[in-house]
Amino acid sequence: MRRFAFTDAWLVDAPVDDVAATLVDLEHYPRWWRQVRAVAKLGPDTAWVRCRSTLPYTLDLVLDAVSRTPPVVEVAISGDLDGFARFTLTPDGGGTRLDFAQEVTVSGLLVPASYVGRWLLVWNHHRMMAGCREGLAARVAEPR
């Protein structure tokens, strides 16, 4: 198995509660995060998610909520990736600072790809998170 760890931080011009509400509403991710192609609710705290960033490979994931309450919004990830993704939300002026952390191991077809093209998988993840930053900022700016 190959392990990947990612961190990122950025600011969103919206209050913590609005950002958290958007992040825990998995069913609506495809509306604002272009790389999230499909979401199906499997239970109150579980969803099946299909993601595809720039590379021609679609991830099949199951996300289980670990924490839905700020300051920490976290999911356990299983499927093509196993691990977790966590957003820590902190008030910053009138907006929110998001500190993102993800640690996963890859499985399936991603294992050989992770040895040959680790740099390419990391680049693809950065493109995925750029979509999150852009989409989240636009989503929380929409009138409610």
VMD Tcl script that builds the backbone (N, CA, C; Angstrom):
set m [mol new atoms 432]
animate dup $m
set s [atomselect $m all]
$s set {name element resname resid chain x y z} {
  {N N MET 1 A 0.835 -1.188 0.000}
  {CA C MET 1 A 0.000 0.000 0.000}
  {C C MET 1 A 0.875 1.245 0.000}
  {N N ARG 2 A 0.389 2.259 -0.643}
  {CA C ARG 2 A 1.105 3.533 -0.693}
  {C C ARG 2 A 0.309 4.571 0.068}
  {N N ARG 3 A 1.004 5.338 0.866}
  {CA C ARG 3 A 0.377 6.342 1.721}
  {C C ARG 3 A 0.604 7.737 1.138}
  {N N PHE 4 A -0.441 8.558 1.236}
  {CA C PHE 4 A -0.371 9.951 0.816}
  {C C PHE 4 A -0.892 10.813 1.950}
  {N N ALA 5 A -0.242 11.934 2.164}
  {CA C ALA 5 A -0.694 12.909 3.166}
  {C C ALA 5 A -0.691 14.279 2.498}
  {N N PHE 6 A -1.799 14.992 2.665}
  {CA C PHE 6 A -1.953 16.308 2.064}
  {C C PHE 6 A -2.394 17.305 3.129}
  {N N THR 7 A -1.921 18.522 3.004}
  {CA C THR 7 A -2.405 19.618 3.838}
  {C C THR 7 A -2.573 20.846 2.948}
  {N N ASP 8 A -3.466 21.707 3.362}
  {CA C ASP 8 A -3.702 22.949 2.635}
  {C C ASP 8 A -4.415 23.895 3.592}
  {N N ALA 9 A -4.385 25.170 3.302}
  {CA C ALA 9 A -5.099 26.162 4.111}
  {C C ALA 9 A -5.506 27.309 3.198}
  {N N TRP 10 A -6.706 27.819 3.435}
  {CA C TRP 10 A -7.165 28.980 2.683}
  {C C TRP 10 A -8.284 29.676 3.435}
  {N N LEU 11 A -8.617 30.870 2.971}
  {CA C LEU 11 A -9.678 31.674 3.585}
  {C C LEU 11 A -10.896 31.712 2.667}
  {N N VAL 12 A -12.069 31.702 3.295}
  {CA C VAL 12 A -13.334 31.844 2.581}
  {C C VAL 12 A -14.072 33.010 3.218}
  {N N ASP 13 A -14.654 33.851 2.390}
  {CA C ASP 13 A -15.351 35.033 2.869}
  {C C ASP 13 A -16.791 34.686 3.262}
  {N N ALA 14 A -16.909 33.899 4.349}
  {CA C ALA 14 A -18.219 33.494 4.879}
  {C C ALA 14 A -18.003 33.023 6.313}
  {N N PRO 15 A -19.040 33.125 7.146}
  {CA C PRO 15 A -18.908 32.674 8.539}
  {C C PRO 15 A -18.716 31.158 8.642}
  {N N VAL 16 A -18.116 30.732 9.731}
  {CA C VAL 16 A -17.840 29.323 9.986}
  {C C VAL 16 A -19.091 28.469 9.817}
  {N N ASP 17 A -20.217 28.896 10.376}
  {CA C ASP 17 A -21.432 28.081 10.301}
  {C C ASP 17 A -21.889 27.858 8.857}
  {N N ASP 18 A -21.764 28.862 8.001}
  {CA C ASP 18 A -22.149 28.711 6.597}
  {C C ASP 18 A -21.198 27.751 5.868}
  {N N VAL 19 A -19.916 27.871 6.142}
  {CA C VAL 19 A -18.929 26.986 5.515}
  {C C VAL 19 A -19.157 25.549 5.986}
  {N N ALA 20 A -19.357 25.362 7.286}
  {CA C ALA 20 A -19.591 24.016 7.826}
  {C C ALA 20 A -20.856 23.409 7.236}
  {N N ALA 21 A -21.930 24.193 7.139}
  {CA C ALA 21 A -23.189 23.679 6.589}
  {C C ALA 21 A -22.995 23.193 5.156}
  {N N THR 22 A -22.196 23.886 4.395}
  {CA C THR 22 A -21.925 23.480 3.014}
  {C C THR 22 A -21.083 22.215 2.974}
  {N N LEU 23 A -20.079 22.130 3.838}
  {CA C LEU 23 A -19.195 20.963 3.840}
  {C C LEU 23 A -19.880 19.681 4.303}
  {N N VAL 24 A -20.828 19.768 5.205}
  {CA C VAL 24 A -21.491 18.543 5.687}
  {C C VAL 24 A -22.654 18.125 4.794}
  {N N ASP 25 A -23.031 18.948 3.838}
  {CA C ASP 25 A -24.130 18.646 2.923}
  {C C ASP 25 A -23.598 17.915 1.688}
  {N N LEU 26 A -23.143 16.680 1.894}
  {CA C LEU 26 A -22.478 15.917 0.833}
  {C C LEU 26 A -23.330 15.751 -0.418}
  {N N GLU 27 A -24.605 15.581 -0.257}
  {CA C GLU 27 A -25.470 15.318 -1.407}
  {C C GLU 27 A -25.431 16.438 -2.445}
  {N N HIS 28 A -25.079 17.637 -2.021}
  {CA C HIS 28 A -25.051 18.768 -2.946}
  {C C HIS 28 A -23.643 19.117 -3.458}
  {N N TYR 29 A -22.643 18.323 -3.108}
  {CA C TYR 29 A -21.285 18.594 -3.595}
  {C C TYR 29 A -21.213 18.736 -5.116}
  {N N PRO 30 A -21.881 17.877 -5.897}
  {CA C PRO 30 A -21.746 18.023 -7.356}
  {C C PRO 30 A -22.224 19.380 -7.882}
  {N N ARG 31 A -23.048 20.091 -7.133}
  {CA C ARG 31 A -23.510 21.416 -7.567}
  {C C ARG 31 A -22.417 22.467 -7.518}
  {N N TRP 32 A -21.450 22.301 -6.588}
  {CA C TRP 32 A -20.436 23.341 -6.446}
  {C C TRP 32 A -18.994 22.842 -6.597}
  {N N TRP 33 A -18.757 21.542 -6.493}
  {CA C TRP 33 A -17.394 20.997 -6.610}
  {C C TRP 33 A -17.363 20.154 -7.870}
  {N N ARG 34 A -16.852 20.737 -8.963}
  {CA C ARG 34 A -16.972 20.119 -10.277}
  {C C ARG 34 A -16.330 18.740 -10.387}
  {N N GLN 35 A -15.362 18.433 -9.557}
  {CA C GLN 35 A -14.725 17.121 -9.621}
  {C C GLN 35 A -15.520 16.030 -8.898}
  {N N VAL 36 A -16.511 16.407 -8.125}
  {CA C VAL 36 A -17.385 15.420 -7.487}
  {C C VAL 36 A -18.517 15.159 -8.468}
  {N N ARG 37 A -18.496 13.990 -9.073}
  {CA C ARG 37 A -19.405 13.684 -10.170}
  {C C ARG 37 A -20.759 13.149 -9.707}
  {N N ALA 38 A -20.776 12.404 -8.592}
  {CA C ALA 38 A -22.031 11.812 -8.118}
  {C C ALA 38 A -21.931 11.525 -6.629}
  {N N VAL 39 A -23.071 11.657 -5.946}
  {CA C VAL 39 A -23.164 11.344 -4.516}
  {C C VAL 39 A -24.496 10.637 -4.292}
  {N N ALA 40 A -24.447 9.565 -3.523}
  {CA C ALA 40 A -25.675 8.872 -3.126}
  {C C ALA 40 A -25.621 8.650 -1.625}
  {N N LYS 41 A -26.670 9.062 -0.956}
  {CA C LYS 41 A -26.750 8.890 0.492}
  {C C LYS 41 A -27.017 7.413 0.794}
  {N N LEU 42 A -26.174 6.825 1.641}
  {CA C LEU 42 A -26.320 5.424 2.019}
  {C C LEU 42 A -26.913 5.273 3.412}
  {N N GLY 43 A -26.879 6.329 4.182}
  {CA C GLY 43 A -27.394 6.322 5.545}
  {C C GLY 43 A -27.268 7.719 6.101}
  {N N PRO 44 A -27.650 7.921 7.369}
  {CA C PRO 44 A -27.618 9.275 7.924}
  {C C PRO 44 A -26.224 9.901 7.951}
  {N N ASP 45 A -25.195 9.091 8.076}
  {CA C ASP 45 A -23.825 9.614 8.159}
  {C C ASP 45 A -22.900 9.009 7.119}
  {N N THR 46 A -23.464 8.394 6.076}
  {CA C THR 46 A -22.664 7.682 5.084}
  {C C THR 46 A -23.129 8.037 3.677}
  {N N ALA 47 A -22.153 8.228 2.774}
  {CA C ALA 47 A -22.473 8.517 1.383}
  {C C ALA 47 A -21.464 7.835 0.461}
  {N N TRP 48 A -21.943 7.438 -0.706}
  {CA C TRP 48 A -21.092 6.926 -1.776}
  {C C TRP 48 A -20.795 8.106 -2.692}
  {N N VAL 49 A -19.525 8.280 -3.041}
  {CA C VAL 49 A -19.104 9.445 -3.819}
  {C C VAL 49 A -18.204 8.991 -4.964}
  {N N ARG 50 A -18.446 9.566 -6.137}
  {CA C ARG 50 A -17.570 9.343 -7.295}
  {C C ARG 50 A -16.887 10.667 -7.613}
  {N N CYS 51 A -15.549 10.638 -7.671}
  {CA C CYS 51 A -14.752 11.833 -7.943}
  {C C CYS 51 A -13.851 11.589 -9.144}
  {N N ARG 52 A -13.685 12.636 -9.925}
  {CA C ARG 52 A -12.744 12.560 -11.039}
  {C C ARG 52 A -12.152 13.943 -11.226}
  {N N SER 53 A -10.849 14.024 -11.078}
  {CA C SER 53 A -10.165 15.298 -11.255}
  {C C SER 53 A -9.686 15.380 -12.697}
  {N N THR 54 A -8.436 15.684 -12.931}
  {CA C THR 54 A -7.915 15.876 -14.275}
  {C C THR 54 A -7.553 14.560 -14.958}
  {N N LEU 55 A -7.002 13.617 -14.218}
  {CA C LEU 55 A -6.639 12.331 -14.808}
  {C C LEU 55 A -7.890 11.535 -15.166}
  {N N PRO 56 A -7.799 10.686 -16.184}
  {CA C PRO 56 A -8.969 9.912 -16.615}
  {C C PRO 56 A -9.209 8.673 -15.743}
  {N N TYR 57 A -9.444 8.904 -14.465}
  {CA C TYR 57 A -9.720 7.819 -13.526}
  {C C TYR 57 A -10.739 8.325 -12.506}
  {N N THR 58 A -11.808 7.589 -12.331}
  {CA C THR 58 A -12.849 7.978 -11.394}
  {C C THR 58 A -12.690 7.183 -10.105}
  {N N LEU 59 A -12.607 7.890 -8.986}
  {CA C LEU 59 A -12.519 7.251 -7.672}
  {C C LEU 59 A -13.909 6.898 -7.171}
  {N N ASP 60 A -14.058 5.687 -6.666}
  {CA C ASP 60 A -15.274 5.269 -5.973}
  {C C ASP 60 A -14.957 5.242 -4.486}
  {N N LEU 61 A -15.667 6.073 -3.732}
  {CA C LEU 61 A -15.382 6.219 -2.308}
  {C C LEU 61 A -16.653 6.096 -1.484}
  {N N VAL 62 A -16.492 5.656 -0.256}
  {CA C VAL 62 A -17.554 5.724 0.736}
  {C C VAL 62 A -17.046 6.637 1.842}
  {N N LEU 63 A -17.839 7.664 2.169}
  {CA C LEU 63 A -17.477 8.617 3.211}
  {C C LEU 63 A -18.400 8.409 4.404}
  {N N ASP 64 A -17.806 8.254 5.571}
  {CA C ASP 64 A -18.544 8.117 6.829}
  {C C ASP 64 A -18.206 9.307 7.711}
  {N N ALA 65 A -19.233 10.040 8.131}
  {CA C ALA 65 A -19.009 11.216 8.971}
  {C C ALA 65 A -18.389 10.811 10.300}
  {N N VAL 66 A -17.322 11.487 10.665}
  {CA C VAL 66 A -16.682 11.329 11.967}
  {C C VAL 66 A -17.087 12.504 12.847}
  {N N SER 67 A -17.053 13.710 12.258}
  {CA C SER 67 A -17.455 14.933 12.961}
  {C C SER 67 A -18.148 15.859 11.975}
  {N N ARG 68 A -19.328 16.338 12.359}
  {CA C ARG 68 A -20.088 17.258 11.513}
  {C C ARG 68 A -20.227 18.622 12.170}
  {N N THR 69 A -19.554 18.820 13.299}
  {CA C THR 69 A -19.729 20.027 14.082}
  {C C THR 69 A -18.430 20.833 14.117}
  {N N PRO 70 A -18.491 22.112 13.706}
  {CA C PRO 70 A -17.278 22.936 13.778}
  {C C PRO 70 A -16.743 22.982 15.206}
  {N N PRO 71 A -15.464 23.061 15.366}
  {CA C PRO 71 A -14.509 23.486 14.352}
  {C C PRO 71 A -14.003 22.369 13.435}
  {N N VAL 72 A -14.354 21.099 13.681}
  {CA C VAL 72 A -13.817 20.008 12.869}
  {C C VAL 72 A -14.934 19.323 12.084}
  {N N VAL 73 A -14.750 19.282 10.768}
  {CA C VAL 73 A -15.614 18.516 9.884}
  {C C VAL 73 A -14.719 17.437 9.282}
  {N N GLU 74 A -15.038 16.171 9.585}
  {CA C GLU 74 A -14.153 15.076 9.188}
  {C C GLU 74 A -14.950 13.884 8.705}
  {N N VAL 75 A -14.388 13.195 7.695}
  {CA C VAL 75 A -14.962 11.945 7.216}
  {C C VAL 75 A -13.889 10.872 7.184}
  {N N ALA 76 A -14.323 9.637 7.432}
  {CA C ALA 76 A -13.484 8.466 7.175}
  {C C ALA 76 A -13.746 8.073 5.729}
  {N N ILE 77 A -12.697 7.677 5.030}
  {CA C ILE 77 A -12.786 7.345 3.609}
  {C C ILE 77 A -12.458 5.874 3.423}
  {N N SER 78 A -13.274 5.187 2.611}
  {CA C SER 78 A -12.953 3.817 2.219}
  {C C SER 78 A -13.285 3.661 0.738}
  {N N GLY 79 A -12.817 2.572 0.159}
  {CA C GLY 79 A -13.002 2.344 -1.271}
  {C C GLY 79 A -11.663 2.389 -1.969}
  {N N ASP 80 A -11.559 3.160 -3.057}
  {CA C ASP 80 A -10.281 3.277 -3.773}
  {C C ASP 80 A -9.205 3.929 -2.913}
  {N N LEU 81 A -9.616 4.686 -1.906}
  {CA C LEU 81 A -8.718 5.285 -0.924}
  {C C LEU 81 A -9.208 4.878 0.455}
  {N N ASP 82 A -8.294 4.717 1.390}
  {CA C ASP 82 A -8.662 4.426 2.777}
  {C C ASP 82 A -7.938 5.403 3.681}
  {N N GLY 83 A -8.690 6.073 4.557}
  {CA C GLY 83 A -8.075 7.028 5.468}
  {C C GLY 83 A -9.095 8.043 5.946}
  {N N PHE 84 A -8.694 9.319 5.941}
  {CA C PHE 84 A -9.601 10.371 6.394}
  {C C PHE 84 A -9.322 11.667 5.653}
  {N N ALA 85 A -10.329 12.546 5.689}
  {CA C ALA 85 A -10.184 13.929 5.228}
  {C C ALA 85 A -10.807 14.807 6.303}
  {N N ARG 86 A -10.118 15.897 6.666}
  {CA C ARG 86 A -10.567 16.751 7.771}
  {C C ARG 86 A -10.403 18.218 7.407}
  {N N PHE 87 A -11.459 18.984 7.671}
  {CA C PHE 87 A -11.397 20.439 7.606}
  {C C PHE 87 A -11.500 20.960 9.026}
  {N N THR 88 A -10.574 21.809 9.426}
  {CA C THR 88 A -10.669 22.522 10.698}
  {C C THR 88 A -11.006 23.968 10.348}
  {N N LEU 89 A -12.124 24.442 10.891}
  {CA C LEU 89 A -12.656 25.757 10.546}
  {C C LEU 89 A -12.425 26.726 11.693}
  {N N THR 90 A -11.828 27.865 11.383}
  {CA C THR 90 A -11.516 28.866 12.392}
  {C C THR 90 A -12.006 30.232 11.920}
  {N N PRO 91 A -12.726 30.965 12.784}
  {CA C PRO 91 A -13.131 32.319 12.384}
  {C C PRO 91 A -11.901 33.179 12.078}
  {N N ASP 92 A -12.001 33.980 11.031}
  {CA C ASP 92 A -10.915 34.861 10.634}
  {C C ASP 92 A -11.543 36.143 10.114}
  {N N GLY 93 A -11.614 37.169 10.983}
  {CA C GLY 93 A -12.336 38.390 10.624}
  {C C GLY 93 A -13.800 38.031 10.432}
  {N N GLY 94 A -14.369 38.391 9.287}
  {CA C GLY 94 A -15.748 38.012 8.983}
  {C C GLY 94 A -15.834 36.725 8.197}
  {N N GLY 95 A -14.690 36.089 7.966}
  {CA C GLY 95 A -14.656 34.874 7.164}
  {C C GLY 95 A -14.207 33.659 7.952}
  {N N THR 96 A -13.757 32.665 7.219}
  {CA C THR 96 A -13.345 31.393 7.819}
  {C C THR 96 A -12.024 30.946 7.225}
  {N N ARG 97 A -11.134 30.517 8.094}
  {CA C ARG 97 A -9.901 29.867 7.657}
  {C C ARG 97 A -10.165 28.370 7.660}
  {N N LEU 98 A -9.855 27.719 6.558}
  {CA C LEU 98 A -9.986 26.270 6.454}
  {C C LEU 98 A -8.594 25.663 6.450}
  {N N ASP 99 A -8.336 24.768 7.372}
  {CA C ASP 99 A -7.118 23.980 7.373}
  {C C ASP 99 A -7.526 22.565 6.986}
  {N N PHE 100 A -7.022 22.112 5.856}
  {CA C PHE 100 A -7.384 20.814 5.312}
  {C C PHE 100 A -6.263 19.823 5.573}
  {N N ALA 101 A -6.621 18.623 5.990}
  {CA C ALA 101 A -5.657 17.532 6.155}
  {C C ALA 101 A -6.294 16.256 5.623}
  {N N GLN 102 A -5.523 15.497 4.892}
  {CA C GLN 102 A -5.989 14.216 4.389}
  {C C GLN 102 A -4.842 13.234 4.431}
  {N N GLU 103 A -5.122 12.046 4.953}
  {CA C GLU 103 A -4.160 10.950 4.937}
  {C C GLU 103 A -4.890 9.735 4.415}
  {N N VAL 104 A -4.354 9.159 3.342}
  {CA C VAL 104 A -4.993 8.007 2.725}
  {C C VAL 104 A -3.939 7.019 2.229}
  {N N THR 105 A -4.377 5.783 2.096}
  {CA C THR 105 A -3.604 4.784 1.364}
  {C C THR 105 A -4.415 4.454 0.120}
  {N N VAL 106 A -3.725 4.085 -0.949}
  {CA C VAL 106 A -4.401 3.771 -2.205}
  {C C VAL 106 A -4.544 2.261 -2.349}
  {N N SER 107 A -5.552 1.858 -3.132}
  {CA C SER 107 A -5.743 0.440 -3.411}
  {C C SER 107 A -6.147 0.278 -4.862}
  {N N GLY 108 A -6.318 -0.953 -5.293}
  {CA C GLY 108 A -6.742 -1.233 -6.660}
  {C C GLY 108 A -5.730 -0.785 -7.691}
  {N N LEU 109 A -6.235 -0.225 -8.786}
  {CA C LEU 109 A -5.370 0.212 -9.887}
  {C C LEU 109 A -4.452 1.359 -9.501}
  {N N LEU 110 A -4.785 2.047 -8.410}
  {CA C LEU 110 A -3.947 3.172 -7.994}
  {C C LEU 110 A -2.618 2.737 -7.389}
  {N N VAL 111 A -2.525 1.502 -6.922}
  {CA C VAL 111 A -1.268 1.050 -6.298}
  {C C VAL 111 A -0.124 1.068 -7.299}
  {N N PRO 112 A -0.235 0.394 -8.449}
  {CA C PRO 112 A 0.897 0.479 -9.387}
  {C C PRO 112 A 1.114 1.904 -9.901}
  {N N ALA 113 A 0.031 2.649 -10.102}
  {CA C ALA 113 A 0.169 4.040 -10.563}
  {C C ALA 113 A 0.910 4.881 -9.538}
  {N N SER 114 A 0.731 4.562 -8.245}
  {CA C SER 114 A 1.379 5.361 -7.204}
  {C C SER 114 A 2.887 5.155 -7.181}
  {N N TYR 115 A 3.363 4.038 -7.703}
  {CA C TYR 115 A 4.810 3.810 -7.775}
  {C C TYR 115 A 5.418 4.484 -8.996}
  {N N VAL 116 A 4.714 4.426 -10.104}
  {CA C VAL 116 A 5.234 4.969 -11.354}
  {C C VAL 116 A 5.021 6.477 -11.447}
  {N N GLY 117 A 3.848 6.926 -11.020}
  {CA C GLY 117 A 3.513 8.337 -11.221}
  {C C GLY 117 A 3.007 9.025 -9.973}
  {N N ARG 118 A 3.700 8.817 -8.856}
  {CA C ARG 118 A 3.279 9.455 -7.600}
  {C C ARG 118 A 3.092 10.960 -7.787}
  {N N TRP 119 A 4.042 11.608 -8.452}
  {CA C TRP 119 A 3.978 13.048 -8.672}
  {C C TRP 119 A 2.713 13.429 -9.427}
  {N N LEU 120 A 2.274 12.561 -10.368}
  {CA C LEU 120 A 1.083 12.838 -11.149}
  {C C LEU 120 A -0.181 12.724 -10.288}
  {N N LEU 121 A -0.211 11.760 -9.374}
  {CA C LEU 121 A -1.349 11.629 -8.463}
  {C C LEU 121 A -1.416 12.810 -7.496}
  {N N VAL 122 A -0.267 13.278 -7.041}
  {CA C VAL 122 A -0.228 14.453 -6.160}
  {C C VAL 122 A -0.727 15.680 -6.920}
  {N N TRP 123 A -0.260 15.869 -8.144}
  {CA C TRP 123 A -0.727 16.984 -8.975}
  {C C TRP 123 A -2.233 16.908 -9.179}
  {N N ASN 124 A -2.755 15.723 -9.454}
  {CA C ASN 124 A -4.191 15.525 -9.665}
  {C C ASN 124 A -4.980 15.897 -8.406}
  {N N HIS 125 A -4.448 15.529 -7.247}
  {CA C HIS 125 A -5.106 15.892 -5.989}
  {C C HIS 125 A -5.137 17.411 -5.810}
  {N N HIS 126 A -4.045 18.072 -6.147}
  {CA C HIS 126 A -4.007 19.540 -6.038}
  {C C HIS 126 A -5.046 20.181 -6.955}
  {N N ARG 127 A -5.263 19.608 -8.139}
  {CA C ARG 127 A -6.304 20.113 -9.035}
  {C C ARG 127 A -7.686 19.902 -8.412}
  {N N MET 128 A -7.866 18.758 -7.772}
  {CA C MET 128 A -9.135 18.458 -7.096}
  {C C MET 128 A -9.413 19.488 -6.014}
  {N N MET 129 A -8.411 19.803 -5.210}
  {CA C MET 129 A -8.596 20.753 -4.115}
  {C C MET 129 A -8.750 22.186 -4.622}
  {N N ALA 130 A -8.159 22.505 -5.765}
  {CA C ALA 130 A -8.393 23.826 -6.365}
  {C C ALA 130 A -9.870 23.961 -6.722}
  {N N GLY 131 A -10.466 22.879 -7.200}
  {CA C GLY 131 A -11.896 22.883 -7.482}
  {C C GLY 131 A -12.720 23.078 -6.230}
  {N N CYS 132 A -12.272 22.492 -5.129}
  {CA C CYS 132 A -12.960 22.677 -3.849}
  {C C CYS 132 A -12.893 24.144 -3.420}
  {N N ARG 133 A -11.704 24.722 -3.437}
  {CA C ARG 133 A -11.542 26.125 -3.024}
  {C C ARG 133 A -12.428 27.051 -3.840}
  {N N GLU 134 A -12.383 26.894 -5.173}
  {CA C GLU 134 A -13.162 27.767 -6.054}
  {C C GLU 134 A -14.660 27.557 -5.865}
  {N N GLY 135 A -15.079 26.307 -5.849}
  {CA C GLY 135 A -16.502 25.996 -5.737}
  {C C GLY 135 A -17.087 26.377 -4.400}
  {N N LEU 136 A -16.343 26.113 -3.332}
  {CA C LEU 136 A -16.821 26.437 -1.993}
  {C C LEU 136 A -16.990 27.948 -1.842}
  {N N ALA 137 A -16.022 28.718 -2.312}
  {CA C ALA 137 A -16.120 30.172 -2.227}
  {C C ALA 137 A -17.360 30.676 -2.971}
  {N N ALA 138 A -17.610 30.128 -4.162}
  {CA C ALA 138 A -18.780 30.546 -4.938}
  {C C ALA 138 A -20.075 30.104 -4.263}
  {N N ARG 139 A -20.083 28.897 -3.712}
  {CA C ARG 139 A -21.306 28.361 -3.092}
  {C C ARG 139 A -21.722 29.179 -1.859}
  {N N VAL 140 A -20.771 29.492 -0.979}
  {CA C VAL 140 A -21.133 30.232 0.243}
  {C C VAL 140 A -21.447 31.701 -0.056}
  {N N ALA 141 A -21.063 32.178 -1.241}
  {CA C ALA 141 A -21.376 33.557 -1.625}
  {C C ALA 141 A -22.788 33.681 -2.213}
  {N N GLU 142 A -23.403 32.535 -2.561}
  {CA C GLU 142 A -24.760 32.563 -3.122}
  {C C GLU 142 A -25.753 33.004 -2.051}
  {N N PRO 143 A -26.773 33.769 -2.467}
  {CA C PRO 143 A -27.811 34.137 -1.494}
  {C C PRO 143 A -28.570 32.889 -1.021}
  {N N ARG 144 A -28.891 32.851 0.235}
  {CA C ARG 144 A -29.589 31.682 0.794}
  {C C ARG 144 A -31.064 31.941 0.885}
}
mol reanalyze $m
mol bondsrecalc $m
mol representation Tube
mol addrep $m
